[in-house]
Amino acid sequence: MMITLRFTWRSFLRDVRSGELSILFIALVTALAALSSVGFLTSRMERLIQEQANVVLAADIRLESGRPLDQDQVYRQRAREMGLSTAATVSFSSMIFSGDSSQLATVIAAESAYPLRGALRISPQPFAPARSVMGGPTPGSVWADPRLLTRLGIPVGGTLTLGDSTLAVTASLDYRPDQGAGFVDLAPTLLINTSDLEGTHLLISGSRATWAVLFAGPSERLVVYRAWLNNQKKEGQRLIGSVDSNNQMQSAITRAGHFLNLSALITLLLSSVAIAMSARRFALGHLDFAALLKCVGASQRFILMVTAGELILLAVTASLVGVAIGYLSQWGLSWLLKDIMKVSVPPPAWTPVWLCTGTAITLLLGFALPPLLELKQVPPARVLSHRLSAPRLRFGLPYLMASSALAAILYGLVRDRVLAAQAGAAVIVVGATLYVAGRALVKVTKGIRGAAGVSWRYGLANVARRGHESAIQVVAFGLGLTVLLVLIVVRQDLMSEWQHSLPSAAPNHFLINIPPAQVSTLNQFLVARGVAPPTFAPWVRGRLTAVNGQRMSDRKVATERGQRFTDREQNLSWSKDLPPDNQLTSGSWWSGVTSNQALVSVASEFQESLNLKLGDQLTFDIAGESLVAKLTSVRKVRWDGFRPNFFLVFSPGTLDASTGTFMTSIYLDSHQRLMLSDLVRLFPSVTVFDVQQLLQQVKDIVDRASEAVQSVFVFALLAGVVVLFAAIQATRYERRFESALLRTLGASKRLVLTGVAVEFAAIGVLAGVLAASAASLAGWWLSVYLFNLPYRFDGAVWIIGVVSGLVLVGTAGTLATWSVLGAPPAMILREG
Amino acid sequence: MQVIESRHITKQVSSPEGPLTIVNDVSFSMMRGEAVAIVGPSGAGKSTLLALLAGLDVPTAGSVWFMGQDLSTLDEDGRAALRAQHVGFVFQSFHLLPSLTAIENVLLPLELAGDRNARTLAQEALKEVGLYERMSHYPRQLSGGEQQRVALARAFVCKPDVLFADEPTGNLDTVTGARIIELLFAFNRSAQTTLVLVTHDRELASRCHRVLELDAGRLL
């Protein structure tokens, strides 16, 4: 065993020194660097999602009860011991008085540490530009919702009466993180300091209020604390953990994740091609080595052990280098994302190291071991006669197994079965098409080469003579170019499409609770003040109570999200036409169809979470009335468009019986915003939600994610170049010998080079044309199905495809051969 | 002592025109320390016969006994183990591994055998063939004659009982070839190694104890 290990180690060192393993090594390192950096980054993105979700709670977890929390000091003491921060709040409804005016408000009494996640935003007067602040109002002062101030006519600096206390209004409360994104928290807020609560004498035994303790801290400690608290909490106390972040944020982050995963996936696929190609060449180059080893007494097992051992050494070395590069680049990427990642940097985890080593071994064993395994079958008598060739290297079954292993890695990486399967299938289809086209090229060149000059004849003859190799090169170059072109499409077209999907004037305010009778006057009010005429959507609240007659309480709902969909009231709407930002994924819209039956269309999130099928009869409770509607279509909704969108849209007329209101979204700049004071005075029932903060967060994600994705694309680009290089190297030895022979026969360097250039150019142009077709198709598929963005045909891809095929492949191939021409022909011929 | 015995060996291969007999019913034996030349025109089956005798290939019919062992009873690994213990090779095209230096090429069989003094033995072997100073050179940095001397050092470094040489001077000029032959015969004499030499060269063959002439696969 020691002999084998020592021999393996020495063989490895020799192969490293001689450069035999270089391409394999570079391909592996590229794949692993991309994998690990995206892995690290994705985990941080997940933290970001979690953080954003927790902002909605103003904490990481929240314990609340309808009665005072008698054990709260014990809970908080324990939390403090574990290094968690805490804050307590009490919220209740109360009338606020100012002179003769009064208004119902939600009063929140909070300690100064509130909020633990997110920040409050205040302004010096209602609807004026706001700023973020740490902590809440000091004792004796309050911050009030601008609607409250406007309706009561209190200026900032004035006073109001709450119970027995008179408190000073020191700011207009523009935003609090836990105000709710579901447009249900309708009463305006008054935020006071906890120490002022007692003086109001509003809370007595039996008062209706919600007592809450908020907790926040590092996630690993929270997990432990949450488990402890779950055991300790008394009946009637509710522990609330993470909730869904709002749809807009989720949508943007998911799309960013798609971009990142796509680039990692492409890198991995390309690297696999490079690994397979370089391993094949490595195996072919080792045929004589294996025969000689057998000749001097090596057993088949020994050859197998040495080969596998070398691969494992290669995998481990490449993993270490790849992970190190990935880790470093991840720091760079997270620096780019630091503005939106307001989380402490997680300590370096070892997980990506094992993941990458595992991936490296799988890739190598899958793609490199099969051809190398054949080495043990080499007849030793090959040392006497090369006519005794090695058994034909079989790639079919091993590659199938390797592809399955790769598919498993892809799935592990993107956690998206459909995306992984489609990407894998696309590579196979494109690869097969390229091979067939490559074979056709070989046939065509056979026919035309007689008509060409000597160097052209030599070049085209090479394409024809190396039939199989030429076709394989078309596949490799074609795949490499396809990916490079897809990157161009994605990077330029899709990314800018995404960024443009959030124009600078994207709606930043939602107006809800608009009575039907006030829709037109509100529209006039807005237009008169320079606001673009908005679209009003009808809006009713209701709850899904049964599917096909089966009550929701009897129905098994697997996901937390699904549970929330059934527990809470949802926003319902109706529409004649398919709303913009919506795309049907199944079923049909009711345009032109008149039906007596109520019809409903659901968003894909709703359908998937509740496992609904087309044709299901859904029963809703709308203000105590029951409504049954047939599910006729499923929509994919672009939530990050910041326009009113609904999980549930009904056919026209269906909701006529329900007393609904309307909602809309508008864009207001900082000057226009001041007119909101008039708006809430003139339209007292209308509630204004400022989503500027959220919009800014989404924009930040889009911008920063674009930068991060472009950085990750560098790895994919590098992988593409490695594939090109591997493909050129595949025939380098043969080319070296041929050029030496030609030069011996009197051919000039120029003639040999022209011939090589013709050969590579022919292959390159074909690969370029096919790659442009594949990239255009991929671009269309990606934009329509993955990113849900409109597709625009880009003719430049075709020009870039053909030109880069011609120039890149032609030049790279010719340059690679150039170095061969430097060596004296005699030396090359002697080596054989 | 009988080292190799060939009993009615035949080797057939398939070809587009049907089965092709390359070695046809060949029987002979070789003794320890004997130098035997196998001669014959191109395509007579010399190299195939050598491959069969060394256990690099298996006959279609008949058997080869090597150091008292019937090779047909051994699988490929068994034959490899026998070669590791008893056999050295020298080839017409040297078969040095281009990625290995001269000393690394010589080390190869010693490392396979797990010899602890591998490096010292390899250095001594290179010294014997006069290439001690060039041990760190790669094959491409050596002349044809030097490459063949490295191959000789590799063949002899394990002190084999039998040395198979397939046209060892075929790629060398006369003077260099003569030096290689001198070295071969010197080893044959000093270590009592059985030398099986495949050659076209009648003059070289005549220096062996015995000449086996092959034509169209048959022993004349």
Interface residues (C-beta under 8 A of the other chain):
Chain A: M2 I3 R6 F7 R10 R14 D15 R17 S18 E20 D288 F289 L292 L293 K294 C295 V296 G297 A298 S299 Q300 R301 F302 P379 P380 A381 V383 L384 S385 L388 M827 R830 E831 G832
Chain B: S47 T48 L50 A51 A54 L56 D57 E76 D77 A80 A81 L82 R83 A84 Q85 V87 F89 F91 S93 H95 L97 P98 S99 L100 E104 L108 P109 E111 L112 A113 G114 P139 R140 G144 R154 D166
